[in-house]
């Protein structure tokens, strides 16, 4: 419902905001998503497989402290570099409304932490509520704050996520205990050492092409592509996010019990691949005409871009929910290696053709091919890992049991 509302209101937003504003949205979303993914310090992945509530609460405290520290650092950097970043990405938002960036980083980090708690508990109804509340909050901000200029569009990134975190009504963790936090950090040290870098690199692989594109082609062209990403990404994000949260709980339960993961991986990927194929067919048939009619004549070219990019989104929706398996079975290094490889592949797919003077459709076609190749490689890695995954590690006794 939430992501559906975001798409449904887009025809109105394209008449309230300019393509340049959508370009600014793409830049802020990309930067906040990358930094926010690492801001949790890996606690969002660790708490899904934590053995008891004591460990979960300690990880929540560790993650919250990390998010607060990261947000503070980003605020200082955003203010100090506001003129430079505004010039690089050709958008005044990063100068006049620099505070949006640190607030968005904190919102993304908090949202990831809250989502992990719901996934661990397998509270699927609460996950659905969170998605709906996020979409409603983001849309309300976009519409009500439109008179404030571009910040009305860009600020929705933070507004939706913060409202969602509050709206799901999570219980407060137990009182802070330095000893419990240290014990949790020590026990899940692989998550803390590798997962933040892997998570940030993972998101950077998704967002870096948008940042490079905006820097090389300007905010207007980036805004036209951003609408394409918004329309394609909303249903993909809605489906992939819901399945990812379901899969996180299911994989975590199977992992804790020592059961096989391969059957679950196979079922998820095959069903999502069918959904992705249907989406590709619809976009190829009706894309360009629909964009011009729904969003306005100046946005018709975004429909052509959608035809080029939709196979990549189909690959993403089929594979992304199972990528978390690598971290769960202790293959954080393999996940990090893939994240770096995808980052190089997708960034190069934008950078090289652009440097050679290629047109925007050619650049986007290169990006789509790179994404399909990357997700194909990830699927092969996950299948290989789950077929030979060892049993779950033995439970570590708590202090009371020692």
PECOR-V98143 format. One record per residue. N is the residue number from 1. SS is DSSP state (A for helix, B for strand, O for the rest). PHI is phi in whole degrees, -180 to 180 (NA if undefined). OMEGA is omega in radians with two decimals (* if undefined). Layout:
# PECOR-V98143
N&SS&PHI&OMEGA + N&SS&PHI&OMEGA
This chain:
# PECOR-V98143
1&O&NA&-3.06 + 2&A&-62&3.13 + 3&A&-67&3.07 + 4&A&-62&3.10 + 5&A&-66&3.11 + 6&A&-60&3.11 + 7&A&-70&-3.07 + 8&A&-62&-3.09 + 9&O&-87&-3.09 + 10&A&-58&3.09 + 11&A&-58&3.08 + 12&A&-74&-3.13 + 13&A&-66&3.13 + 14&A&-69&3.07 + 15&A&-99&3.08 + 16&A&-94&-3.07 + 17&O&-124&-3.11 + 18&O&-91&3.04 + 19&A&-55&3.11 + 20&A&-61&3.13 + 21&A&-69&3.07 + 22&A&-67&3.04 + 23&A&-64&3.08 + 24&A&-63&3.09 + 25&A&-60&3.14 + 26&A&-63&-3.12 + 27&A&-67&-3.12 + 28&A&-65&3.12 + 29&A&-61&-3.12 + 30&A&-64&-3.10 + 31&A&-65&-3.12 + 32&A&-66&-3.13 + 33&A&-66&-3.12 + 34&A&-66&-3.10 + 35&A&-69&3.14 + 36&A&-63&3.13 + 37&A&-65&3.11 + 38&A&-86&-3.06 + 39&A&-65&-3.13 + 40&O&-77&-3.14 + 41&O&60&3.11 + 42&O&84&-3.10 + 43&A&-68&3.13 + 44&A&-66&3.07 + 45&A&-83&-3.06 + 46&A&-67&-3.02 + 47&A&-71&3.09 + 48&A&-65&-3.11 + 49&A&-106&3.09 + 50&O&-61&-2.99 + 51&O&-81&-3.08 + 52&O&-150&-3.10 + 53&A&-65&3.11 + 54&A&-61&3.10 + 55&A&-66&3.13 + 56&A&-62&-3.12 + 57&A&-64&3.11 + 58&A&-64&3.11 + 59&A&-68&3.08 + 60&A&-63&3.10 + 61&A&-64&-3.14 + 62&A&-62&3.13 + 63&A&-66&-3.13 + 64&A&-64&3.11 + 65&A&-64&3.13 + 66&A&-65&3.12 + 67&A&-63&-3.14 + 68&A&-63&3.13 + 69&A&-65&3.13 + 70&A&-65&3.12 + 71&A&-61&3.11 + 72&A&-64&3.13 + 73&A&-63&3.13 + 74&A&-66&3.12 + 75&A&-61&3.12 + 76&A&-63&-3.12 + 77&A&-66&-3.12 + 78&A&-63&3.11 + 79&A&-71&-3.09 + 80&A&-68&-3.05 + 81&O&-107&-2.99 + 82&A&-60&-3.13 + 83&A&-70&-3.13 + 84&A&-66&-3.13 + 85&A&-65&3.10 + 86&A&-63&3.14 + 87&A&-71&-3.09 + 88&A&-63&-3.07 + 89&O&-99&3.06 + 90&O&54&3.07 + 91&O&-141&-3.11 + 92&O&-78&-3.09 + 93&A&-60&-3.10 + 94&A&-69&3.08 + 95&A&-100&-3.06 + 96&A&-76&-3.11 + 97&O&-127&-3.07 + 98&O&-59&-3.10 + 99&A&-65&-3.14 + 100&A&-61&-3.07 + 101&A&-66&3.12 + 102&A&-63&3.10 + 103&A&-63&3.13 + 104&A&-66&3.11 + 105&A&-62&3.12 + 106&A&-61&3.14 + 107&A&-63&3.13 + 108&A&-64&3.13 + 109&A&-62&3.13 + 110&A&-63&3.13 + 111&A&-65&3.11 + 112&A&-64&-3.13 + 113&A&-67&3.13 + 114&A&-64&3.13 + 115&A&-64&3.12 + 116&A&-65&3.11 + 117&A&-64&3.13 + 118&A&-63&3.14 + 119&A&-66&3.12 + 120&A&-61&-3.12 + 121&A&-80&-3.09 + 122&O&55&3.11 + 123&O&-90&-3.00 + 124&A&-66&3.10 + 125&A&-66&3.09 + 126&A&-66&3.08 + 127&A&-64&3.08 + 128&A&-62&3.10 + 129&A&-63&3.13 + 130&A&-60&3.14 + 131&A&-61&-3.14 + 132&A&-66&-3.13 + 133&A&-64&3.12 + 134&A&-61&3.14 + 135&A&-65&3.13 + 136&A&-66&3.14 + 137&A&-63&3.13 + 138&A&-64&-3.12 + 139&A&-65&3.13 + 140&A&-60&3.11 + 141&A&-64&-3.12 + 142&A&-56&-3.09 + 143&A&-82&-3.05 + 144&A&-71&-3.11 + 145&O&-99&-3.09 + 146&A&-62&3.14 + 147&A&-67&-3.14 + 148&A&-81&3.13 + 149&O&95&-3.06 + 150&O&-56&-3.13 + 151&A&-62&3.08 + 152&A&-66&3.08 + 153&A&-86&-3.05 + 154&A&-67&-3.10 + 155&O&-68&3.12 + 156&A&-63&3.11 + 157&A&-57&3.14 + 158&A&-79&-3.05 + 159&A&-58&-3.10 + 160&A&-62&-3.09 + 161&A&-70&3.14 + 162&A&-67&3.10 + 163&A&-63&-3.14 + 164&A&-65&-3.14 + 165&A&-62&3.12 + 166&A&-71&-3.03 + 167&A&-68&-3.11 + 168&O&-76&3.02 + 169&O&65&3.09 + 170&O&-66&3.08 + 171&O&-71&3.08 + 172&O&-68&3.08 + 173&O&-67&3.10 + 174&O&-62&-3.11 + 175&O&-52&-3.09 + 176&O&-60&3.09 + 177&O&-135&-3.13 + 178&A&-62&-3.13 + 179&A&-65&-3.13 + 180&A&-64&3.13 + 181&A&-65&3.12 + 182&A&-62&3.14 + 183&A&-65&3.14 + 184&A&-66&3.12 + 185&A&-63&-3.12 + 186&A&-66&-3.09 + 187&A&-68&-3.11 + 188&O&-106&-3.01 + 189&A&-60&3.12 + 190&A&-63&3.08 + 191&A&-64&-3.09 + 192&A&-70&-3.08 + 193&A&-79&-3.01 + 194&A&-113&-3.01 + 195&A&-62&3.12 + 196&A&-58&3.12 + 197&A&-67&3.14 + 198&A&-65&-3.13 + 199&A&-64&3.13 + 200&A&-65&3.12 + 201&A&-68&3.10 + 202&A&-60&-3.14 + 203&A&-69&3.10 + 204&A&-62&3.07 + 205&A&-61&3.08 + 206&A&-80&-2.96 + 207&A&-99&-3.10 + 208&A&-58&3.10 + 209&A&-57&3.13 + 210&A&-66&3.12 + 211&A&-67&3.13 + 212&A&-65&3.13 + 213&A&-62&-3.14 + 214&A&-63&-3.13 + 215&A&-68&-3.05 + 216&A&-93&-3.04 + 217&A&-113&3.09 + 218&A&93&-3.04 + 219&A&-68&-3.10 + 220&A&-67&3.10 + 221&A&-62&3.12 + 222&A&-64&3.12 + 223&A&-67&3.10 + 224&A&-65&3.08 + 225&A&-70&-3.13 + 226&A&-62&3.09 + 227&A&-65&3.08 + 228&A&-59&3.13 + 229&A&-62&-3.13 + 230&A&-66&-3.08 + 231&A&-71&3.10 + 232&A&-76&-3.04 + 233&A&-73&-3.11 + 234&A&-64&3.10 + 235&A&-66&3.09 + 236&A&-63&3.13 + 237&A&-63&-3.14 + 238&A&-62&-3.13 + 239&A&-71&-3.09 + 240&A&-64&-3.12 + 241&A&-66&3.14 + 242&A&-63&-3.14 + 243&A&-68&3.13 + 244&A&-62&3.13 + 245&A&-67&3.06 + 246&A&-62&-3.10 + 247&A&-65&3.13 + 248&A&-60&3.10 + 249&A&-66&-3.12 + 250&A&-67&3.11 + 251&A&-64&3.12 + 252&A&-62&3.13 + 253&A&-65&3.13 + 254&A&-64&-3.13 + 255&A&-64&-3.13 + 256&A&-66&-3.13 + 257&A&-88&3.13 + 258&O&82&-3.13 + 259&O&-80&-3.13 + 260&O&-77&3.13 + 261&O&-97&-3.01 + 262&A&-57&-3.14 + 263&A&-61&3.13 + 264&A&-66&3.09 + 265&A&-59&-3.12 + 266&A&-61&-3.14 + 267&A&-64&-3.09 + 268&A&-63&-3.06 + 269&A&-65&-3.10 + 270&A&-65&-3.13 + 271&A&-70&3.12 + 272&A&-70&3.10 + 273&A&-64&3.10 + 274&A&-65&3.10 + 275&A&-61&3.12 + 276&A&-64&3.13 + 277&A&-64&3.09 + 278&A&-63&3.12 + 279&A&-62&3.11 + 280&A&-59&-3.12 + 281&A&-61&-3.12 + 282&A&-64&-3.09 + 283&A&-66&-3.13 + 284&A&-62&-3.08 + 285&A&-77&-2.97 + 286&A&-114&-2.99 + 287&A&-50&-3.01 + 288&A&-59&-3.13 + 289&A&-63&-3.11 + 290&A&-67&-3.13 + 291&A&-63&-3.13 + 292&A&-64&-3.11 + 293&A&-72&-3.01 + 294&A&-85&-2.99 + 295&A&-102&-3.11 + 296&O&112&-3.02 + 297&A&-59&-3.08 + 298&A&-69&-3.13 + 299&A&-102&-3.08 + 300&A&-61&-3.13 + 301&A&-62&3.10 + 302&A&-63&3.09 + 303&A&-68&3.05 + 304&A&-64&3.10 + 305&A&-64&-3.13 + 306&A&-63&3.10 + 307&A&-59&-3.09 + 308&A&-74&-2.99 + 309&A&-91&-2.98 + 310&A&-62&3.08 + 311&A&-61&3.12 + 312&A&-65&3.12 + 313&A&-68&3.09 + 314&A&-64&3.10 + 315&A&-65&3.14 + 316&A&-64&-3.08 + 317&A&-68&-3.12 + 318&A&-77&-2.97 + 319&A&-107&-2.99 + 320&A&-57&-3.13 + 321&A&-64&-3.10 + 322&A&-99&-3.14 + 323&O&-65&-3.11 + 324&O&-67&-3.13 + 325&A&-60&-3.09 + 326&A&-58&3.13 + 327&A&-66&-3.08 + 328&A&-67&-3.12 + 329&O&-101&3.05 + 330&O&82&-3.13 + 331&O&-103&-3.12 + 332&A&-62&3.14 + 333&A&-65&3.10 + 334&A&-66&3.09 + 335&A&-61&3.14 + 336&A&-64&3.13 + 337&A&-62&3.11 + 338&A&-66&3.14 + 339&A&-59&3.12 + 340&A&-66&3.13 + 341&A&-62&3.12 + 342&A&-66&3.11 + 343&A&-58&-3.14 + 344&A&-63&-3.08 + 345&A&-65&-3.07 + 346&A&-74&3.10 + 347&A&-67&3.09 + 348&A&-64&3.14 + 349&A&-65&3.06 + 350&A&-90&-3.02 + 351&A&-67&-3.04 + 352&A&-66&3.12 + 353&A&-61&3.13 + 354&A&-64&3.13 + 355&A&-65&3.13 + 356&O&-87&3.09 + 357&O&84&-3.14 + 358&O&-68&3.10 + 359&O&-73&-3.11 + 360&A&-60&3.12 + 361&A&-60&3.12 + 362&A&-68&3.11 + 363&A&-61&-3.13 + 364&A&-69&3.08 + 365&A&-64&3.09 + 366&A&-62&3.12 + 367&A&-65&-3.14 + 368&A&-62&3.11 + 369&A&-62&-3.14 + 370&A&-61&-3.13 + 371&A&-68&3.13 + 372&A&-63&3.11 + 373&A&-62&-3.10 + 374&A&-64&-3.13 + 375&A&-71&3.04 + 376&A&-64&3.10 + 377&A&-65&3.12 + 378&A&-63&3.13 + 379&A&-61&3.11 + 380&A&-63&3.12 + 381&A&-65&-3.11 + 382&A&-63&3.14 + 383&A&-61&3.14 + 384&A&-63&-3.08 + 385&A&-70&-3.07 + 386&A&-69&3.12 + 387&A&-72&-3.13 + 388&O&-123&-3.11 + 389&O&-65&3.10 + 390&O&-74&3.08 + 391&O&-64&3.13 + 392&O&-61&3.13 + 393&O&-65&-3.13 + 394&O&-65&-3.13 + 395&O&-68&3.10 + 396&O&-85&-3.12 + 397&O&-62&3.06 + 398&O&-78&-3.11 + 399&O&-62&-3.10 + 400&O&-68&-3.09 + 401&O&-86&-3.08 + 402&O&-77&*
